[in-house]
Every structure is written in structure tokens, then in C-alpha cells.
Amino acid sequence: MMKVYGGIEAGGTKFVCAVGRGPGSIENEIEFSTTTPDETIGHAVRFFRDQPAPITALGIGAFGPVDPDPGTPTYGTITSTPKPGWQDVDIRGRLASALGVPVGFDTDVNAAALGEHRWGAAQDVETFVYLTVGTGIGGGAMVQGRLLHGLVHPEMGHFHVPHDLEVDSFEGACPFHGDCLEGLAAGPAIEERWGEPGEELPEGHLAWPLEAHYLALGLMAVVCVLSPKRIILGGGVMRRRHLFPMIRAELQDLLAGYIQAEALTERMERFVVPPALGDRAGVLGAIALAERVALEG
Ligand code: ZN
């Protein structure tokens, strides 16, 4: 019998659980709201136990912050999240002991990056970034084939970008830093600044050149720090596809020809791209995490 893997995209709003081997072979899938840890994790455990064929391994891409370091006692724990009830919840450990299979664990954005590497827009590169722009801004990175962790894990939405209060008097929406990149450019910032959610603003709205400007400043930092071969931009805000050419043009202007790479000068449309797996990157990436942990033994 062919092996099947389980994957969980564990978001702060909803959990998506799937069983299968990849994009063309999802055998079963369920989606439910993230409530209390007991109820939510219990729901996931029942889903996987009820499958006709038992899963060989499980992958979890989790909202965070998390502890992604297998060498620590708190590995697989959601740490300092503001989400009530979820602080210090050992999501990986609970699922591993309930299901009795190896469990691969990472951040939601690293999982999405892995999914895009395995089946999507980053199959041909080993060093790239997946950035999500939605209710928050977060980034996952693969560096020479390995998902990047370090002290903890990257937080690509929480650095400051130049913010001219005369051009944009909105003070920023991040509870920790005010006008960090996430505070200026994530979905809630767009809605607070303009009084309407981004999905309702027309393409010609002033919101978009400003949004492209902030995101391009963010990407400039990512390009200069990590030197990725591609940047995939996912998340709800990036469903507004007209942002892509605006961001590419602005990024090219900001870099000012300093970094000599064809990807940045002549092939920018292949450098900043949408996810090929669309909204499926997260859950498919979790399946790819399961596949990895199963192969590693
Ligand atoms: Zn912040």
C-alpha cells in the first residue's frame, strides 16, 4: 500500500488538515475554526484517526511564535502568542503522542516555503523566501535547501522601513512596534488607514502605490540580507495581483542597479512571484514536512 501523510496548516483562525501525498493526491481534507487548544487539537486527532489508511507521518505548519528547534525541550510549542489559551501549548508533542507517528514541525511560512519548493514556484531554486502579506506579515526562508531557523525563526514583518508621516500619517498597527513593516502594510493597517478593507479598494486607489512602496522597502531588506534567488509573495493582500508589477518596479528603483544579477535587472517578473500553489501552499507544505520527516526516519 502506498504511504499517505498527514498535514496540518495550524492557523490562528482556522486549522486545515489533509491526508495525501501531494497536490494531485489529497484523499481527505477538513477545515475548522481554531478555538481552545483541547478542542482544536482533539478535532485534528479524530480526523487523522478516522482515516481508512493510517498516516505514516504528520507535518505541522503552525502560527506562532513557535519553538522550531528540535534540540530544546520546548520544541514544537507555540510560545508567546497573544491568542488566548495558546501560550506554551505543545502542539507537536500532543499530536505525536496521540497519533504515534513521527511529526515534522515548522512555522506556517516555512511550511508554505517547503510546499512551494516541493511542488510550486520554487522547485528550481534552493535559496528563496516565501513572504505572506495578510492579517500579518511573515516570512519563511530556504537557504541552500534547508529551512532557515536560528536563534528562533525569522520575523520578516517586524523591522522598520522608512515612514514619512507627512506622506502617510497612519501611525501603524503593530502592538509591539507601531510602524514596523507589518504595522504599516499588513491587511489590518490597510483597513485602518483607509477605512475600508483592501479587497474593497479599487485598483486605482492611492492605497496601492503606498502599499507597493512599503512592501518593496521590505523586499529590499530581504534581498540585501539573504540574497534569495526568488521571493514568493502570498497571503490575502497579495490576491490583488495588480500589486506585483508595482512592487517589482519599485524594488528595482530602490536597488538602483547596485546588485548585479539578471534576476533583478532583466527578469524581475520571475523574481517576485505569486505562489504557484495559491492558498494551498500551507497545507501542502505541511504534507511535505511529513514526507521529509518520514524519509529522514
Ligand atoms: Zn511589529
Boltz pocket constraint, residues with backbone or C-beta under 6 A from the ligand:
constraints:
  - pocket:
      binder: B
      contacts: [[A, 157], [A, 158], [A, 159], [A, 174], [A, 175], [A, 176], [A, 177], [A, 178], [A, 180], [A, 181], [A, 182], [A, 183]]
      max_distance: 6.0
